[in-house]
Amino acid sequence: MTNIGSLLQTFIYMISASLLYPVLLLLSVLIVCIIVYAGAFFAEWLERIRLVKCPAQDFPDLLIRGKFSSSVSHKVKLFIGNLNSIISDGDDTEVAIENMLRQNAHMMWKSLDRLAIMVRVGPSLGLLGTLIPMSTGLAALGQGDMTRLSADMVIAFTTTVTGLAVGTVAFFFATIRRRWIEEDIRNMELAAEILTIKKEESAHAIFQKIAN
C-alpha cells in the first residue's frame, strides 16, 4: 500500500508540475486578448460619448421623422436600415422583423461570452499559477535550494496578480458593455414597434383614400 501511495503521489506531483507552462501560456494569451479587446471597447466608448443625448419621450418622434442617426449607435442604425428594407418588401413582415430582432439580440449577448470566460478563467489560472510553483518551491525548500524557492515564489505571486488583473478588467468591460447592449436592444425593439405601426397606419390611410 505504501508503494502504491508513493506512486500516486509522484504521479499527481508530475501532473501538477507539468501544468505550470500551459497555465503561463494561457495567462499570456488572456493578457493579449484583454489588450486587444480594450482597443475595441474604447473605440465603442468614443462613439457613444459623441452621441447626442435624447430624452426617452422624444426618441419615438425622432424615429418617425428619420432623424435618429446622431442619437443611436451604428448597430442600431444598421438594424433600422435592415428593418426598413423588410418593411418595404411587405411579405411576412412581422415574422421577419421578430426573427431579425431575436437574431441581433442573440448575437449581441453572445459577444459577452468571451468576457464572461475571462472573468472566471483569469483568477482561476492565477490561482493555479500560484499553487503549482509553491508545491515545487516547498520541495526545493526541503532540499535547501533557496534559489529555486525564490524563483518559484516570484512566479507564484506574479501569476496571481496577472490572473486577478485579467478578471477585474474583464468584469469592468462586461459590466459596461452589458449596459450598452441593453440600451441598443431597447432602441431596436422600440424602432421595430414604431416603424411597423407607421407602416400599418400608412397602409390604412391609402386604403381609406382608395375607398373614398
C-alpha positions in Angstrom: 0.0 0.0 0.0 2.9 2.4 0.8 4.4 1.8 -2.6 1.0 2.4 -4.3 0.6 5.6 -2.3 4.0 6.9 -3.2 3.4 6.1 -6.8 0.1 8.0 -6.8 1.7 11.0 -5.1 4.5 11.0 -7.6 2.1 10.8 -10.5 -0.1 13.7 -9.1 3.0 15.7 -8.5 4.2 15.2 -12.1 0.8 16.2 -13.5 0.7 19.3 -11.3 4.3 20.3 -12.2 3.6 19.8 -15.9 0.6 22.2 -15.8 2.7 25.2 -15.0 3.8 26.1 -18.5 0.3 25.6 -20.0 -1.0 27.9 -17.3 1.6 30.5 -18.0 0.8 30.2 -21.8 -2.9 30.6 -21.2 -2.4 33.6 -19.0 -0.2 35.2 -21.7 -3.0 34.6 -24.2 -5.6 36.1 -21.9 -3.4 39.2 -21.5 -3.1 39.7 -25.2 -6.9 39.1 -25.6 -7.8 41.7 -23.0 -5.4 44.3 -24.5 -7.0 43.7 -28.0 -10.5 43.9 -26.5 -9.6 47.1 -24.7 -8.9 48.8 -28.0 -12.4 47.7 -29.4 -14.0 48.8 -26.1 -12.6 52.3 -26.1 -13.4 52.7 -29.8 -17.1 51.9 -29.0 -16.9 54.2 -25.9 -15.7 57.1 -28.0 -18.5 56.5 -30.5 -21.1 56.5 -27.7 -19.9 59.6 -25.9 -20.3 61.5 -29.2 -23.9 60.6 -29.5 -26.5 63.3 -28.9 -28.4 62.7 -25.7 -32.0 62.3 -26.4 -34.8 62.1 -23.8 -36.7 58.8 -23.9 -40.0 60.6 -24.6 -38.5 62.3 -27.7 -36.9 59.2 -29.3 -40.1 57.8 -30.9 -40.6 61.2 -32.7 -37.0 61.1 -34.0 -37.6 57.6 -35.3 -40.8 58.6 -37.1 -39.1 61.7 -38.7 -35.9 59.7 -39.5 -33.6 62.0 -37.5 -32.3 59.3 -35.1 -28.8 58.8 -36.6 -27.0 61.1 -34.2 -28.6 59.5 -31.1 -28.1 55.8 -31.6 -25.1 53.5 -32.1 -24.0 52.1 -35.5 -25.5 48.8 -34.6 -29.0 50.3 -34.1 -28.6 52.3 -37.3 -27.8 49.1 -39.2 -30.7 47.3 -37.7 -33.1 50.2 -38.6 -31.8 50.1 -42.2 -32.5 46.4 -42.4 -35.8 46.9 -40.8 -36.9 49.5 -43.4 -35.8 47.0 -46.1 -38.0 44.3 -44.6 -41.0 46.7 -44.2 -40.7 47.9 -47.8 -40.8 44.2 -49.0 -44.1 43.7 -47.2 -44.1 39.8 -47.2 -44.3 38.2 -43.7 -43.2 41.4 -42.2 -44.0 40.6 -38.6 -42.3 37.2 -38.7 -39.2 38.6 -40.4 -38.9 41.5 -38.0 -39.2 39.3 -35.0 -36.6 36.9 -36.3 -34.2 39.7 -37.1 -34.7 41.3 -33.7 -34.1 38.0 -31.9 -31.0 37.2 -34.0 -29.5 40.6 -33.3 -30.2 40.3 -29.6 -28.7 36.8 -29.5 -25.5 38.0 -31.3 -25.1 41.0 -29.0 -25.5 38.9 -25.9 -23.2 36.3 -27.4 -20.5 38.9 -27.7 -20.2 39.0 -23.9 -19.3 35.3 -23.7 -15.5 35.9 -24.1 -15.6 38.5 -21.3 -17.6 36.2 -19.1 -15.0 33.4 -19.7 -12.1 35.8 -18.9 -13.8 36.9 -15.7 -13.9 33.3 -14.5 -10.8 31.8 -16.1 -8.3 34.7 -15.3 -8.4 34.3 -11.5 -8.6 30.5 -11.8 -5.4 30.4 -13.8 -3.8 32.9 -11.4 -4.6 30.5 -8.6 -3.2 27.5 -10.4 -0.1 29.6 -11.3 0.3 30.3 -7.6 -0.2 26.8 -6.1 1.9 24.9 -8.7 5.2 26.8 -8.1 4.5 26.8 -4.3 4.5 23.0 -4.4 7.8 22.8 -6.2 9.1 25.6 -4.1 8.4 23.7 -0.9 10.1 20.7 -2.4 13.1 22.9 -3.1 13.0 24.2 0.4 13.2 20.7 1.8 16.4 20.2 -0.2 17.8 23.6 0.9 17.6 25.1 -2.6 16.8 28.7 -1.7 17.4 30.0 -5.2 14.8 27.6 -6.7 12.4 28.6 -3.9 12.7 32.3 -4.5 12.2 31.8 -8.3 9.1 29.8 -7.7 7.7 32.4 -5.3 8.2 35.1 -7.9 6.2 33.0 -10.4 3.5 32.3 -7.9 2.9 35.9 -6.9 3.1 37.3 -10.5 0.6 34.8 -11.8 -1.8 35.7 -9.0 -1.5 39.4 -9.8 -1.9 38.7 -13.6 -4.9 36.5 -13.2 -6.7 38.9 -10.9 -5.9 41.8 -13.2 -7.4 40.0 -16.2 -10.5 39.0 -14.3 -11.0 42.6 -12.9 -10.6 44.3 -16.2 -12.8 41.8 -18.0 -15.5 42.3 -15.3 -15.3 46.0 -15.8 -15.7 45.7 -19.6 -18.5 43.2 -19.3 -20.5 45.4 -16.9 -20.3 48.5 -19.2 -21.0 46.5 -22.3 -24.0 44.8 -20.8 -25.5 48.3 -20.2 -24.7 49.3 -23.8 -26.3 46.1 -25.1 -29.5 46.6 -23.1 -29.8 50.1 -24.4 -29.3 49.0 -28.0 -31.8 46.2 -27.7 -34.4 48.6 -26.2 -33.9 51.0 -29.1 -34.2 48.2 -31.6 -37.4 46.9 -30.1 -38.8 50.4 -30.0 -37.8 51.0 -33.6 -39.4 47.8 -34.7 -42.7 48.6 -33.0 -42.9 52.2 -34.1 -41.9 51.6 -37.8 -44.3 48.7 -38.0 -47.2 50.8 -36.7 -46.2 53.6 -39.0 -46.4 51.2 -42.0 -49.8 49.9 -40.9 -51.1 53.4 -40.5 -49.8 54.4 -43.9 -51.4 51.3 -45.5 -54.7 52.0 -43.7 -54.6 55.6 -45.0 -54.0 54.5 -48.5 -56.9 52.0 -48.2 -59.2 54.7 -46.9 -58.2 57.1 -49.7 -58.9 54.4 -52.3 -62.3 53.5 -50.7 -63.4 57.1 -50.7 
